[in-house]
């Protein structure tokens, strides 16, 4: 069984605007698992 890995990178302006939580929430709602930060 093959596993896939997705890398998510946040740009500095997204962090400054406080969007990291919104982005992570979207991934979690789609069923992705966070394995590290």
N, C-alpha and C positions, 0 to 999 in steps of 0.2 A: 504494500500500500504506500503510495507516494504522499509525502507531506509537502505542503507549500508554506513558505515563509514570506511575510510582507514586512517591509521596512517603512516606517512612517517617520518623516523628518519634519520638524517645525521650523519655519523661517523666523528670524528674529522679530519681524514686525508682527507676526501672529502671536508670539509670546507676549510682546508688549501690549497688544490689544486684549490679552486675556482669553484667546480663543482655543487654547490647548485643551481645556476641559470639554468644550463643545465638540471638537474634532474627535477626541477619545470617546466621547459618548456615542457619536455616530458609528464608530467602528464596533463598539460593544453591542449596540442594538442590532448590528448586522451579524453578530455571532462570532466575531473575532475575539481571541484571547490575548491579553497583554502578558508578555513573558518577561519584559524588562523595561526599565525607563532610564 
